[in-house]
Amino acid sequence: MPVNASQEPSGIELRPLSARSVVLSLLLGTHPPELPVRDLVRAVEPLGVSGSTLRAALSRMVAAGDLRRSDTVYGLSDRLLERQRRQDAAVHPATRPWDGEWEMAVVTATGRGPAERADLRARLTALRLAELREGVWLRPANLCRPWPDDLDRVTRRFTGRPGLSAPDLAASLWPLEEWAATAQALLAHLARAERPADRFTVLAAVVRHLLADPVLPAPLLPAGWPGPGLRAAYTDHRRELTEEMLGRTGR
């Protein structure tokens, strides 16, 4: 049963949260990502999820490999621990001073099927690169993040400086104005959300939006870029909501 299906401002996708998505959102935002079942039951109660619905969801999630169980404590599986790392990096990206260099990944593998090509595109996008043309991906070299070893078997990497305006290149690679408009709408919606279910739903939308932030150097961003403000608002609201929900459990 969805937690919330309220109307959202234009440009925002507020997905109704199922019991499964509520559990995942709670654990993805918890460090370490594990909670006793009694805490989960009490935490999700203000979101409209009953204890029986929660327990049924937990059983399905363990069977599906989403969660691991130790006695009465549920935690994220190894697969979802990687998702938590990506989410943490989206909220608090590690950057370095930018000297004008760009990183480029050129796809060299051939003979791949549609599923393999789609998976590679998804992985390069998750690394915050954008596709200039088929098989050529790039971004400013301002991120501190590991490069998966297995991608070296299907790509070749280079660094260099573009022969055209860097801000114009960035604007052609990412929909910056659109991203900023959605971020501003999310900030407004978050400020208006009062019910725990509404706040929880919009916070989940904020995380999804932050995952799509290219995290560009300041000189390449439009004026008034809302990325830092959205991250700060998410961090504050998430902490407040988590303390409110888990505070009911005596943690």
C-alpha positions as a Python dict, from the first residue, in 0.01 Angstrom:
ca = {
    (1, 'M'): (0, 0, 0),
    (2, 'P'): (156, 335, -102),
    (3, 'V'): (258, 565, 180),
    (4, 'N'): (184, 884, -6),
    (5, 'A'): (30, 973, -339),
    (6, 'S'): (-10, 1349, -303),
    (7, 'Q'): (7, 1588, -595),
    (8, 'E'): (352, 1726, -671),
    (9, 'P'): (475, 2046, -832),
    (10, 'S'): (543, 2036, -1205),
    (11, 'G'): (871, 1868, -1291),
    (12, 'I'): (892, 1655, -975),
    (13, 'E'): (835, 1283, -967),
    (14, 'L'): (710, 1192, -622),
    (15, 'R'): (667, 817, -630),
    (16, 'P'): (426, 664, -379),
    (17, 'L'): (636, 471, -128),
    (18, 'S'): (558, 105, -72),
    (19, 'A'): (651, -77, 248),
    (20, 'R'): (961, -207, 66),
    (21, 'S'): (1072, 139, -44),
    (22, 'V'): (1015, 277, 305),
    (23, 'V'): (1238, 8, 457),
    (24, 'L'): (1507, 67, 194),
    (25, 'S'): (1497, 443, 241),
    (26, 'L'): (1528, 405, 616),
    (27, 'L'): (1821, 164, 598),
    (28, 'L'): (1998, 349, 316),
    (29, 'G'): (1998, 659, 535),
    (30, 'T'): (2113, 475, 849),
    (31, 'H'): (2477, 411, 943),
    (32, 'P'): (2537, 126, 998),
    (33, 'P'): (2242, 20, 776),
    (34, 'E'): (2068, -221, 1012),
    (35, 'L'): (1777, -196, 1254),
    (36, 'P'): (1590, -437, 1486),
    (37, 'V'): (1246, -526, 1362),
    (38, 'R'): (1083, -358, 1664),
    (39, 'D'): (1248, -30, 1566),
    (40, 'L'): (1139, -66, 1206),
    (41, 'V'): (779, -134, 1313),
    (42, 'R'): (765, 179, 1529),
    (43, 'A'): (953, 393, 1277),
    (44, 'V'): (719, 320, 986),
    (45, 'E'): (399, 357, 1189),
    (46, 'P'): (374, 736, 1132),
    (47, 'L'): (415, 668, 759),
    (48, 'G'): (98, 458, 752),
    (49, 'V'): (267, 116, 725),
    (50, 'S'): (121, -143, 960),
    (51, 'G'): (328, -398, 1147),
    (52, 'S'): (184, -691, 952),
    (53, 'T'): (251, -517, 620),
    (54, 'L'): (606, -442, 728),
    (55, 'R'): (681, -797, 839),
    (56, 'A'): (548, -936, 511),
    (57, 'A'): (768, -692, 320),
    (58, 'L'): (1073, -786, 527),
    (59, 'S'): (1023, -1155, 452),
    (60, 'R'): (996, -1089, 79),
    (61, 'M'): (1304, -865, 85),
    (62, 'V'): (1515, -1130, 261),
    (63, 'A'): (1400, -1391, 9),
    (64, 'A'): (1485, -1154, -279),
    (65, 'G'): (1833, -1086, -146),
    (66, 'D'): (1765, -719, -63),
    (67, 'L'): (1818, -770, 310),
    (68, 'R'): (2008, -1000, 540),
    (69, 'R'): (1866, -1109, 875),
    (70, 'S'): (2045, -1188, 1198),
    (71, 'D'): (1800, -1291, 1469),
    (72, 'T'): (1562, -992, 1480),
    (73, 'V'): (1795, -741, 1313),
    (74, 'Y'): (1762, -657, 944),
    (75, 'G'): (2040, -501, 738),
    (76, 'L'): (2119, -421, 377),
    (77, 'S'): (2264, -693, 157),
    (78, 'D'): (2606, -646, -1),
    (79, 'R'): (2442, -541, -327),
    (80, 'L'): (2248, -266, -156),
    (81, 'L'): (2549, -158, 47),
    (82, 'E'): (2695, -49, -288),
    (83, 'R'): (2374, 147, -351),
    (84, 'Q'): (2418, 316, -14),
    (85, 'R'): (2773, 414, -109),
    (86, 'R'): (2641, 570, -432),
    (87, 'Q'): (2371, 753, -239),
    (88, 'D'): (2620, 882, 16),
    (89, 'A'): (2843, 1001, -269),
    (90, 'A'): (2546, 1179, -428),
    (91, 'V'): (2467, 1366, -107),
    (92, 'H'): (2833, 1435, -18),
    (93, 'P'): (3038, 1410, -340),
    (94, 'A'): (3416, 1408, -306),
    (95, 'T'): (3570, 1671, -533),
    (96, 'R'): (3911, 1821, -598),
    (97, 'P'): (4021, 2161, -731),
    (98, 'W'): (3963, 2183, -1105),
    (99, 'D'): (4249, 2293, -1330),
    (100, 'G'): (4057, 2289, -1659),
    (101, 'E'): (4130, 1925, -1746),
    (102, 'W'): (3855, 1692, -1865),
    (103, 'E'): (3850, 1315, -1837),
    (104, 'M'): (3737, 1110, -2135),
    (105, 'A'): (3636, 745, -2164),
    (106, 'V'): (3621, 598, -2515),
    (107, 'V'): (3436, 270, -2553),
    (108, 'T'): (3660, 26, -2740),
    (109, 'A'): (3470, -302, -2697),
    (110, 'T'): (3278, -433, -2997),
    (111, 'G'): (3024, -705, -3056),
    (112, 'R'): (2825, -630, -2741),
    (113, 'G'): (2454, -703, -2723),
    (114, 'P'): (2184, -448, -2632),
    (115, 'A'): (2179, -549, -2265),
    (116, 'E'): (2557, -514, -2233),
    (117, 'R'): (2551, -175, -2406),
    (118, 'A'): (2272, -54, -2179),
    (119, 'D'): (2458, -173, -1870),
    (120, 'L'): (2776, 6, -1979),
    (121, 'R'): (2584, 328, -2045),
    (122, 'A'): (2425, 306, -1700),
    (123, 'R'): (2762, 254, -1533),
    (124, 'L'): (2930, 542, -1715),
    (125, 'T'): (2635, 765, -1630),
    (126, 'A'): (2664, 661, -1264),
    (127, 'L'): (3027, 775, -1281),
    (128, 'R'): (2883, 1116, -1379),
    (129, 'L'): (3014, 1114, -1733),
    (130, 'A'): (2805, 1234, -2027),
    (131, 'E'): (2807, 1107, -2385),
    (132, 'L'): (2941, 1354, -2640),
    (133, 'R'): (2881, 1114, -2928),
    (134, 'E'): (2833, 739, -2945),
    (135, 'G'): (3106, 573, -2743),
    (136, 'V'): (3274, 896, -2629),
    (137, 'W'): (3207, 997, -2268),
    (138, 'L'): (3356, 1287, -2076),
    (139, 'R'): (3334, 1526, -1783),
    (140, 'P'): (3551, 1780, -1601),
    (141, 'A'): (3824, 1606, -1401),
    (142, 'N'): (3713, 1736, -1062),
    (143, 'L'): (3579, 1420, -896),
    (144, 'C'): (3757, 1193, -650),
    (145, 'R'): (3607, 852, -713),
    (146, 'P'): (3743, 509, -797),
    (147, 'W'): (3732, 379, -1152),
    (148, 'P'): (3612, 17, -1171),
    (149, 'D'): (3893, -208, -1292),
    (150, 'D'): (3668, -409, -1521),
    (151, 'L'): (3577, -97, -1721),
    (152, 'D'): (3937, -77, -1838),
    (153, 'R'): (3867, -389, -2046),
    (154, 'V'): (3601, -209, -2251),
    (155, 'T'): (3717, 155, -2247),
    (156, 'R'): (4028, 366, -2287),
    (157, 'R'): (4069, 675, -2070),
    (158, 'F'): (4234, 1007, -2148),
    (159, 'T'): (4257, 1357, -2005),
    (160, 'G'): (4276, 1680, -2200),
    (161, 'R'): (4137, 2027, -2254),
    (162, 'P'): (3857, 2100, -2499),
    (163, 'G'): (3918, 2336, -2786),
    (164, 'L'): (3588, 2516, -2723),
    (165, 'S'): (3425, 2700, -2435),
    (166, 'A'): (3410, 2468, -2133),
    (167, 'P'): (3083, 2621, -2003),
    (168, 'D'): (2924, 2578, -2348),
    (169, 'L'): (3043, 2218, -2362),
    (170, 'A'): (2902, 2145, -2017),
    (171, 'A'): (2569, 2302, -2113),
    (172, 'S'): (2554, 2079, -2422),
    (173, 'L'): (2622, 1764, -2223),
    (174, 'W'): (2386, 1812, -1927),
    (175, 'P'): (2038, 1972, -1897),
    (176, 'L'): (2159, 2215, -1632),
    (177, 'E'): (1868, 2460, -1640),
    (178, 'E'): (1618, 2175, -1617),
    (179, 'W'): (1806, 2016, -1326),
    (180, 'A'): (1819, 2349, -1143),
    (181, 'A'): (1446, 2414, -1194),
    (182, 'T'): (1355, 2072, -1052),
    (183, 'A'): (1592, 2127, -759),
    (184, 'Q'): (1424, 2459, -678),
    (185, 'A'): (1081, 2295, -696),
    (186, 'L'): (1200, 2018, -463),
    (187, 'L'): (1328, 2276, -214),
    (188, 'A'): (991, 2451, -219),
    (189, 'H'): (802, 2125, -178),
    (190, 'L'): (1028, 2016, 107),
    (191, 'A'): (966, 2346, 286),
    (192, 'R'): (590, 2290, 263),
    (193, 'A'): (583, 1922, 359),
    (194, 'E'): (459, 1873, 714),
    (195, 'R'): (335, 1516, 745),
    (196, 'P'): (610, 1254, 795),
    (197, 'A'): (485, 1060, 492),
    (198, 'D'): (506, 1370, 271),
    (199, 'R'): (852, 1461, 397),
    (200, 'F'): (976, 1105, 355),
    (201, 'T'): (845, 1092, -2),
    (202, 'V'): (1001, 1419, -110),
    (203, 'L'): (1334, 1327, 52),
    (204, 'A'): (1339, 1011, -160),
    (205, 'A'): (1281, 1229, -467),
    (206, 'V'): (1566, 1458, -360),
    (207, 'V'): (1808, 1163, -343),
    (208, 'R'): (1708, 1051, -693),
    (209, 'H'): (1765, 1403, -820),
    (210, 'L'): (2105, 1434, -652),
    (211, 'L'): (2213, 1113, -824),
    (212, 'A'): (2163, 1298, -1154),
    (213, 'D'): (2365, 1604, -1048),
    (214, 'P'): (2679, 1616, -1268),
    (215, 'V'): (2872, 1783, -981),
    (216, 'L'): (3046, 2028, -1212),
    (217, 'P'): (3309, 2284, -1109),
    (218, 'A'): (3161, 2621, -1016),
    (219, 'P'): (3290, 2801, -1332),
    (220, 'L'): (3079, 2568, -1548),
    (221, 'L'): (2753, 2612, -1359),
    (222, 'P'): (2471, 2862, -1421),
    (223, 'A'): (2440, 3146, -1171),
    (224, 'G'): (2249, 3055, -855),
    (225, 'W'): (2310, 2682, -891),
    (226, 'P'): (2092, 2512, -622),
    (227, 'G'): (2297, 2194, -579),
    (228, 'P'): (2468, 2286, -249),
    (229, 'G'): (2142, 2422, -107),
    (230, 'L'): (1952, 2107, -198),
    (231, 'R'): (2220, 1890, -35),
    (232, 'A'): (2215, 2098, 282),
    (233, 'A'): (1835, 2091, 299),
    (234, 'Y'): (1829, 1716, 244),
    (235, 'T'): (2088, 1656, 516),
    (236, 'D'): (1902, 1871, 770),
    (237, 'H'): (1555, 1734, 695),
    (238, 'R'): (1676, 1376, 677),
    (239, 'R'): (1849, 1403, 1013),
    (240, 'E'): (1545, 1564, 1172),
    (241, 'L'): (1301, 1309, 1028),
    (242, 'T'): (1521, 1012, 1115),
    (243, 'E'): (1567, 1133, 1471),
    (244, 'E'): (1191, 1187, 1499),
    (245, 'M'): (1109, 841, 1364),
    (246, 'L'): (1379, 646, 1544),
    (247, 'G'): (1338, 859, 1855),
    (248, 'R'): (1006, 687, 1900),
    (249, 'T'): (1198, 362, 1944),
    (250, 'G'): (1419, 484, 2225),
    (251, 'R'): (1737, 458, 2015),
}
